[in-house]
């Protein structure tokens, strides 16, 4: 019995020791849960973005901001009775903060906006660079001296009522501390000017008619030649040569005759617009038929002049006859007296 009693005592002691160990484990878990709840409450009171318990009474808190701080809170002397509800002062928290200041960076240069505009519209380009500190942005144009626009971080280039002269390459330059970044963009201006016709408008029969129609435009226009009042296709005639080039078309008619005289039209098709220009062509013949009309005209004019001269002379003659003579122009007659009779004393008498 004594042995049993002793064994029983030992057995009872062992079970008591096991019971004490289990109670200690439960209390430790409750303590850990209370500590965790206290840490969560502490994170909320510190208003941090991310908090985690690293063990060994260390609380790691992080906040996402610029500059980027790293906050480490060291926990000590937590009171079991007030864990989870106490303030930072009651928890005896000390804080250690570390962070990196003045972080500099620069990203790629970006250009936005339409690179193709019509004549008369507004060109609008924006250049931006994401960087710290902000970069100095400058706009320039290749082949043009001077700065078009500049600003900090973002620079917008606005050109109203653009013309053909504004096409070309534009350059955005970003100056960031000791670094310089550039980006180019090619701008095209859609335009079309009035057609221009060059060449001799008067040619002799048998010679060649040579006319060129040019149109300054972008993109290049489609140019065609036609003759007013003619149903014939100029391009199908063997004596006619059409030479098309970028922005121009040349019409060549070999061995022209009088029938090629008339009005020729140059038509330029540019996108949705149609532009036209006309020219009058005269063909001169060297044969008798060309000389005869001029000779007839000269003869008629000469005849009219002669007739007028004759009429004037006749009128002048008739007028001269009707005019009375002056005293010195009167005529006297001298008579010799053969009869000395006093009845014949009158020797002359003036005419009335």
BAKOL-160217 format. One record per residue (C-alpha): residue number from 0; residue in one letter; x, y, z. Coordinates in Angstrom, 3 decimals. Example, Ala and Ser with C-alpha at 12.3 -4.5 7.8 and 13.67 -1.06 7.14 Angstrom:
<pts>
> nr_rest_c1_c2_c3
> 0_A_12.300_-4.500_7.800
> 1_S_13.670_-1.060_7.140
</pts>
This chain:
<pts>
> nr_rest_c1_c2_c3
> 0_X_0.000_0.000_0.000
> 1_X_2.787_2.377_0.769
> 2_X_4.256_1.804_-2.610
> 3_X_0.926_2.375_-4.241
> 4_X_0.403_5.375_-2.038
> 5_X_3.765_6.682_-3.050
> 6_X_3.070_5.905_-6.633
> 7_X_-0.287_7.515_-6.296
> 8_X_1.301_10.564_-4.795
> 9_X_3.747_10.685_-7.621
> 10_X_0.953_10.234_-10.106
> 11_X_-1.064_12.970_-8.548
> 12_X_1.907_15.266_-8.566
> 13_X_2.535_14.582_-12.229
> 14_X_-1.020_15.352_-13.197
> 15_X_-0.856_18.533_-11.148
> 16_X_2.309_19.539_-12.967
> 17_X_0.675_18.869_-16.334
> 18_X_-2.375_20.876_-15.295
> 19_X_-0.164_23.796_-14.302
> 20_X_1.658_23.667_-17.666
> 21_X_-1.638_23.748_-19.607
> 22_X_-2.902_26.669_-17.565
> 23_X_0.356_28.531_-18.265
> 24_X_-0.004_27.907_-22.012
> 25_X_-3.575_29.243_-22.035
> 26_X_-2.560_32.318_-20.108
> 27_X_0.315_32.903_-22.529
> 28_X_-2.003_32.658_-25.517
> 29_X_-4.446_35.082_-23.913
> 30_X_-1.525_37.399_-23.237
> 31_X_-0.455_37.196_-26.890
> 32_X_-3.996_37.883_-28.088
> 33_X_-4.231_40.877_-25.779
> 34_X_-0.879_42.094_-27.036
> 35_X_-1.986_41.671_-30.658
> 36_X_-5.180_43.599_-29.989
> 37_X_-3.140_46.286_-28.301
> 38_X_-0.784_46.463_-31.261
> 39_X_-3.720_46.766_-33.702
> 40_X_-5.189_49.542_-31.628
> 41_X_-1.790_51.206_-31.504
> 42_X_-1.515_51.064_-35.305
> 43_X_-4.882_52.725_-35.653
> 44_X_-3.949_55.417_-33.167
> 45_X_-0.700_56.048_-35.028
> 46_X_-2.669_56.289_-38.300
> 47_X_-0.098_54.252_-40.259
> 48_X_-0.765_52.541_-43.591
> 49_X_0.851_49.198_-42.722
> 50_X_1.635_47.830_-39.234
> 51_X_3.040_44.443_-38.276
> 52_X_4.276_42.842_-35.078
> 53_X_7.763_41.476_-35.567
> 54_X_8.074_39.893_-32.127
> 55_X_10.512_40.749_-29.352
> 56_X_8.265_43.669_-28.433
> 57_X_8.885_45.280_-31.846
> 58_X_6.116_47.003_-33.804
> 59_X_6.917_47.918_-37.468
> 60_X_4.789_50.680_-38.969
> 61_X_5.084_51.981_-42.552
> 62_X_3.509_54.973_-44.212
> 63_X_3.338_55.523_-48.003
> 64_X_4.256_59.111_-48.671
> 65_X_6.959_61.296_-50.165
> 66_X_9.566_61.376_-48.825
> 67_X_9.232_57.698_-47.898
> 68_X_9.663_57.311_-44.070
> 69_X_10.136_54.003_-42.300
> 70_X_8.692_54.124_-38.769
> 71_X_9.742_51.480_-36.200
> 72_X_7.983_51.494_-32.801
> 73_X_9.599_49.626_-29.915
> 74_X_7.136_48.258_-27.382
> 75_X_8.024_47.670_-23.710
> 76_X_6.292_47.414_-20.370
> 77_X_2.823_46.502_-21.612
> 78_X_0.280_46.290_-18.774
> 79_X_-1.955_43.221_-19.152
> 80_X_-4.897_44.980_-17.573
> 81_X_-4.910_47.816_-20.086
> 82_X_-3.569_46.222_-23.274
> 83_X_-5.652_47.114_-26.326
> 84_X_-7.175_50.199_-24.807
> 85_X_-4.317_52.248_-23.481
> 86_X_-2.657_55.169_-25.255
> 87_X_0.912_55.388_-26.459
> 88_X_1.998_57.039_-23.229
> 89_X_0.418_54.322_-21.100
> 90_X_2.080_51.665_-23.231
> 91_X_5.454_53.365_-22.791
> 92_X_6.165_53.370_-26.563
> 93_X_9.346_54.809_-27.978
> 94_X_9.513_55.682_-31.709
> 95_X_12.409_55.530_-34.127
> 96_X_11.919_57.120_-37.605
> 97_X_14.223_56.791_-40.608
> 98_X_13.696_57.946_-44.220
> 99_X_15.370_59.024_-47.468
> 100_X_15.094_62.664_-48.429
> 101_X_15.528_64.500_-51.806
> 102_X_14.913_61.567_-54.126
> 103_X_15.646_62.820_-57.691
> 104_X_14.387_61.116_-60.843
> 105_X_13.333_61.905_-64.410
> 106_X_11.275_59.869_-66.870
> 107_X_10.843_59.884_-70.635
> 108_X_9.763_63.020_-72.491
> 109_X_6.197_62.777_-73.853
> 110_X_4.606_64.862_-76.656
> 111_X_0.846_64.904_-77.272
> 112_X_-1.253_66.664_-79.920
> 113_X_-2.165_66.415_-83.610
> 114_X_0.870_66.349_-85.879
> 115_X_-1.153_67.120_-89.024
> 116_X_-3.240_70.299_-89.281
> 117_X_-4.992_72.138_-92.110
> 118_X_-4.016_75.622_-93.165
> 119_X_-5.896_78.157_-91.054
> 120_X_-6.384_75.819_-88.082
> 121_X_-4.565_75.885_-84.705
> 122_X_-1.470_73.817_-83.923
> 123_X_-1.543_72.573_-80.316
> 124_X_1.336_70.490_-78.885
> 125_X_2.019_69.595_-75.240
> 126_X_5.365_68.359_-73.927
> 127_X_5.574_66.896_-70.416
> 128_X_8.229_65.199_-68.287
> 129_X_7.585_63.419_-64.991
> 130_X_10.534_64.251_-62.760
> 131_X_11.674_65.510_-59.354
> 132_X_12.574_68.231_-59.068
> 133_X_10.420_69.463_-61.989
> 134_X_12.247_69.916_-65.298
> 135_X_12.450_73.060_-67.428
> 136_X_10.606_72.385_-70.714
> 137_X_11.499_74.353_-73.860
> 138_X_9.941_74.329_-77.370
> 139_X_12.041_75.147_-80.468
> 140_X_11.737_74.604_-84.250
> 141_X_14.450_73.195_-86.468
> 142_X_15.891_75.914_-88.681
> 143_X_14.304_78.701_-86.644
> 144_X_16.280_80.622_-84.022
> 145_X_14.733_81.484_-80.686
> 146_X_12.506_79.771_-78.117
> 147_X_8.843_79.315_-79.000
> 148_X_7.663_78.564_-75.453
> 149_X_8.969_77.288_-72.105
> 150_X_7.539_76.251_-68.755
> 151_X_8.149_74.026_-65.717
> 152_X_7.071_70.375_-65.841
> 153_X_4.719_70.839_-68.800
> 154_X_4.885_73.265_-71.743
> 155_X_2.116_73.751_-74.337
> 156_X_2.853_75.213_-77.781
> 157_X_-0.158_76.916_-79.422
> 158_X_0.079_78.449_-82.934
> 159_X_-3.233_79.806_-84.295
> 160_X_-4.049_80.191_-88.005
> 161_X_-1.117_78.108_-89.253
> 162_X_0.195_78.451_-92.810
> 163_X_2.388_76.287_-95.021
> 164_X_5.522_77.880_-93.533
> 165_X_4.847_76.232_-90.154
> 166_X_5.482_72.679_-91.332
> 167_X_8.716_71.021_-90.170
> 168_X_10.366_69.504_-87.110
> 169_X_9.635_70.794_-83.608
> 170_X_11.886_69.911_-80.664
> 171_X_10.969_69.589_-76.989
> 172_X_13.944_69.900_-74.631
> 173_X_13.762_68.956_-70.928
> 174_X_16.496_70.304_-68.629
> 175_X_16.702_68.314_-65.382
> 176_X_19.634_69.299_-63.158
> 177_X_22.709_68.188_-65.160
> 178_X_20.729_66.085_-67.651
> 179_X_19.173_67.204_-70.935
> 180_X_16.495_65.142_-72.665
> 181_X_15.019_65.886_-76.119
> 182_X_12.218_64.579_-78.299
> 183_X_11.261_65.617_-81.842
> 184_X_7.944_65.660_-83.690
> 185_X_7.310_66.316_-87.398
> 186_X_4.390_68.626_-88.182
> 187_X_2.659_68.619_-91.579
> 188_X_0.376_71.398_-92.799
> 189_X_-2.307_70.480_-95.348
> 190_X_-2.707_73.301_-97.886
> 191_X_-3.192_74.095_-101.575
> 192_X_-2.449_77.349_-103.398
> 193_X_-3.899_78.691_-106.657
> 194_X_-2.683_76.994_-109.870
> 195_X_-0.117_78.915_-111.928
> 196_X_0.151_78.492_-115.732
> 197_X_3.400_79.302_-117.550
> 198_X_4.243_79.211_-121.274
> 199_X_3.711_81.149_-124.536
> 200_X_0.053_81.914_-125.182
> 201_X_0.639_82.908_-128.844
> 202_X_2.325_80.473_-131.205
> 203_X_2.749_80.224_-134.983
> 204_X_1.125_77.500_-136.966
> 205_X_3.401_74.471_-137.228
> 206_X_5.237_75.223_-133.991
> 207_X_4.779_73.478_-130.610
> 208_X_2.494_74.713_-127.865
> 209_X_4.072_74.188_-124.435
> 210_X_2.095_74.982_-121.255
> 211_X_2.916_74.030_-117.667
> 212_X_0.456_74.153_-114.768
> 213_X_1.936_74.092_-111.280
> 214_X_0.137_73.835_-107.912
> 215_X_1.950_74.250_-104.610
> 216_X_0.171_71.943_-102.164
> 217_X_0.508_69.186_-99.584
> 218_X_-0.193_66.433_-100.224
> 219_X_0.487_66.880_-103.979
> 220_X_-2.547_67.626_-106.155
> 221_X_-3.765_65.665_-109.189
> 222_X_-3.576_67.988_-112.238
> 223_X_-5.423_67.578_-115.549
> 224_X_-5.532_69.639_-118.809
> 225_X_-8.721_70.196_-120.827
> 226_X_-9.824_72.477_-123.725
> 227_X_-13.094_74.352_-123.487
> 228_X_-15.601_73.462_-126.185
> 229_X_-13.712_70.365_-127.267
> 230_X_-15.006_66.839_-126.802
> 231_X_-11.665_65.342_-127.715
> 232_X_-9.553_63.821_-125.003
> 233_X_-6.223_65.645_-125.104
> 234_X_-4.461_62.646_-123.654
> 235_X_-5.452_60.390_-126.572
> 236_X_-4.169_62.602_-129.400
> 237_X_-0.845_61.521_-130.843
> 238_X_0.555_65.048_-131.216
> 239_X_-0.209_65.924_-127.583
> 240_X_2.220_65.011_-124.803
> 241_X_1.276_65.232_-121.106
> 242_X_4.099_65.215_-118.574
> 243_X_2.979_64.799_-114.979
> 244_X_5.323_65.581_-112.110
> 245_X_4.941_66.215_-108.387
> 246_X_2.659_69.223_-108.161
> 247_X_2.810_70.099_-111.892
> 248_X_1.630_68.955_-115.333
> 249_X_3.006_70.017_-118.735
> 250_X_0.900_70.099_-121.937
> 251_X_2.852_69.851_-125.211
> 252_X_1.055_70.032_-128.581
> 253_X_3.305_69.407_-131.590
> 254_X_2.740_71.068_-134.991
> 255_X_-0.232_73.167_-133.918
> 256_X_-2.830_74.437_-136.364
> 257_X_-5.454_77.161_-136.199
> 258_X_-7.981_74.747_-134.718
> 259_X_-5.933_74.558_-131.534
> 260_X_-6.676_78.171_-130.724
> 261_X_-9.036_78.600_-127.778
> 262_X_-9.260_78.384_-124.003
> 263_X_-7.351_75.737_-122.077
> 264_X_-8.109_74.860_-118.429
> 265_X_-5.857_73.461_-115.718
> 266_X_-7.760_71.599_-112.987
> 267_X_-6.108_70.660_-109.694
> 268_X_-7.795_68.112_-107.423
> 269_X_-6.613_68.410_-103.809
> 270_X_-8.431_66.139_-101.352
> 271_X_-12.011_67.495_-101.272
> 272_X_-11.192_70.757_-103.078
> 273_X_-11.008_71.521_-106.814
> 274_X_-9.027_74.495_-108.141
> 275_X_-9.027_75.702_-111.779
> 276_X_-7.054_78.190_-113.884
> 277_X_-7.642_79.147_-117.547
> 278_X_-5.493_80.523_-120.399
> 279_X_-6.354_81.717_-123.936
> 280_X_-4.184_80.359_-126.757
> 281_X_-3.846_82.017_-130.188
> 282_X_-2.364_80.198_-133.194
> 283_X_-1.049_82.497_-136.000
> 284_X_-0.878_81.232_-139.601
> 285_X_1.989_82.275_-141.967
> 286_X_0.058_81.548_-145.261
> 287_X_-1.756_83.995_-147.664
> 288_X_-4.952_83.583_-145.788
> 289_X_-3.326_85.313_-142.851
> 290_X_-1.965_88.231_-144.973
> 291_X_-5.131_88.864_-147.029
> 292_X_-7.349_90.154_-144.225
> 293_X_-4.738_92.684_-143.211
> 294_X_-4.258_93.846_-146.821
> 295_X_-7.994_94.246_-147.352
> 296_X_-8.307_96.226_-144.167
> 297_X_-5.469_98.557_-145.162
> 298_X_-6.942_99.065_-148.640
> 299_X_-10.377_99.908_-147.293
> 300_X_-8.969_102.406_-144.826
> 301_X_-6.865_104.016_-147.567
> 302_X_-9.862_104.315_-149.902
> 303_X_-11.951_105.972_-147.229
> 304_X_-9.219_108.484_-146.537
> 305_X_-8.862_109.360_-150.247
> 306_X_-12.593_109.873_-150.671
> 307_X_-12.690_112.170_-147.683
> 308_X_-9.801_114.208_-149.054
> 309_X_-11.491_114.627_-152.436
> 310_X_-14.723_115.774_-150.870
> 311_X_-12.901_118.315_-148.746
> 312_X_-11.099_119.731_-151.777
> 313_X_-14.329_120.127_-153.711
> 314_X_-15.982_121.924_-150.851
> 315_X_-13.039_124.237_-150.547
> 316_X_-13.172_125.070_-154.286
> 317_X_-16.844_125.907_-154.249
> 318_X_-16.437_128.110_-151.240
> 319_X_-13.615_130.012_-152.920
> 320_X_-15.745_130.891_-155.934
> 321_X_-18.515_132.485_-153.898
> 322_X_-16.276_134.916_-152.043
> 323_X_-16.308_138.661_-153.475
> 324_X_-12.936_139.989_-154.612
> 325_X_-11.194_142.780_-152.741
> 326_X_-10.631_146.304_-154.180
> 327_X_-7.232_145.376_-155.474
> 328_X_-8.619_142.250_-157.082
> 329_X_-11.147_144.154_-159.289
> 330_X_-10.621_144.152_-163.039
> 331_X_-10.556_147.370_-165.177
> 332_X_-10.962_147.791_-168.931
> 333_X_-9.121_150.454_-171.003
> 334_X_-10.846_151.675_-174.159
> 335_X_-9.368_153.849_-176.861
> 336_X_-11.647_156.656_-178.043
> 337_X_-11.949_156.752_-181.783
> 338_X_-14.718_159.202_-181.882
> 339_X_-13.973_162.516_-180.288
> 340_X_-17.603_163.346_-179.893
> 341_X_-18.604_164.449_-176.391
> 342_X_-21.117_161.695_-176.278
> 343_X_-18.340_159.174_-175.575
> 344_X_-16.638_160.521_-172.453
> 345_X_-16.947_157.351_-170.233
> 346_X_-13.949_155.156_-170.726
> 347_X_-14.400_152.654_-167.835
> 348_X_-16.862_151.647_-165.205
> 349_X_-16.263_149.351_-162.171
> 350_X_-18.132_146.111_-162.005
> 351_X_-20.837_145.718_-159.388
</pts>
